């Protein structure tokens, strides 16, 4: 069990440090556009909120939606008065990110959800649930640590182990 804990600690450290080792010039280049767009959307949301007496430009979702996806920004309410158009990175404008608000009660803050990554995770969860329905237990390959397992991708009908690409480092990260 000690070996597993050491391996897990090493893996987690490598994942966290991979963002630190990413070339600075590429980090700045990639994140500058996102940061600019985040600030632009945040300013539009703040201006809308002030102009409407505290209302937020969000789409209505039911209570079953996870909290981090619960308040997607409705760019139709922001455009064209508060911003010319949705950012190029937004899902509504053909991009890969869903712009959402968090902490809506105290300080509404704009955050991003990577739609491709969310879809990959949703698909994997569906495959695991379907497998469990047929075989009673999830398709675990090995125990990584307490309540953390590596999945047997072959049993799930996948050609390779499921992973996602880190938006910060470009490193492939395993889904456990």
TORDO-338327 format. One record per residue (C-alpha): residue in three letters; y, z, x. Coordinates in steps of 0.05 Angstrom, whole numbers, plus 5000, padded with zeros to 4 digits. Layout:
<nodes>
ALAYZX
...
</nodes>
This chain:
<nodes>
UNK500050005000
UNK504650145059
UNK503749435084
UNK505749155016
UNK512049585016
UNK513849355086
UNK512648625066
UNK516848715003
UNK522549045042
UNK522348485093
UNK522347945039
UNK528148265001
UNK532048355066
UNK530947625085
UNK533147395016
UNK539447815017
UNK541247615088
UNK540046875075
UNK546846855041
UNK550047175102
UNK546946665148
UNK549246065108
UNK554445665147
UNK561445925131
UNK564545225124
UNK559445045071
UNK560345705034
UNK567845615030
UNK567244885010
UNK562445034953
UNK565245674927
UNK572645474931
UNK571944994873
UNK568045494832
UNK572946054847
UNK578845604828
UNK575445414763
UNK573646134747
UNK580846344758
UNK583345774715
UNK578645944657
UNK580246694665
UNK587746544660
UNK586646114598
UNK582346664565
UNK587647184581
UNK593246744554
UNK589246594490
UNK587747334480
UNK595047514487
UNK597346964440
UNK592247144386
UNK593047894386
UNK586648064423
UNK581947534397
UNK577247204446
UNK575446464451
UNK567946564442
UNK562346234403
UNK558846684353
UNK551746894372
UNK546847334335
UNK544648024358
UNK538047784388
UNK541547404446
UNK541447774513
UNK548048124528
UNK549647694588
UNK549147064545
UNK552147364482
UNK559347134492
UNK559746404513
UNK566746124519
UNK568745634465
UNK572745114504
UNK574844774438
UNK579245384425
UNK582345354495
UNK583344604501
UNK588444294503
UNK593444854492
UNK591145354545
UNK587544864592
UNK587144104594
UNK579544064589
UNK573344474606
UNK571944524681
UNK567543984711
UNK562244514728
UNK561744734655
UNK555644544614
UNK560344274560
UNK563143784610
UNK556543564641
UNK556044114693
UNK550644624708
UNK554145264688
UNK555245624623
UNK561846014624
UNK561046684589
UNK565147314580
UNK562548004600
UNK565548694588
UNK568948414525
UNK570849104498
UNK574749354559
UNK576548774606
UNK573848094586
UNK571647754650
UNK569347034660
UNK562446954693
UNK557646374704
UNK550446264683
UNK546545724720
UNK543545334662
UNK538144984704
UNK535745634733
UNK535745974665
UNK531645394636
UNK526545434693
UNK525746184682
UNK525146094606
UNK519745564616
UNK515846004664
UNK516246594615
UNK513646134560
UNK507745904603
UNK506046634620
UNK506246834546
UNK501846244527
UNK496846434581
UNK496947164558
UNK495646944486
UNK489346574509
UNK486747034564
UNK489547724544
UNK492347864614
UNK497947514654
UNK495747044710
UNK497147514768
UNK495347274837
UNK497047904876
UNK500948544872
UNK507448534911
UNK509449244893
UNK509249704833
UNK510749284771
UNK512048654814
UNK506848104817
UNK506047424847
UNK503646934793
UNK497746464801
UNK501345804791
UNK494945404786
UNK492745804725
UNK499445644694
UNK498444894706
UNK503744854760
UNK502744454824
UNK506644954867
UNK508945674863
UNK515045754817
UNK521645834853
UNK529145734843
UNK534445524893
UNK539746044911
UNK546645774893
UNK549546154953
UNK544845965008
UNK540845374982
UNK534445765000
UNK528445714955
UNK526946394924
UNK520246554893
UNK519746774820
UNK515647404815
</nodes>
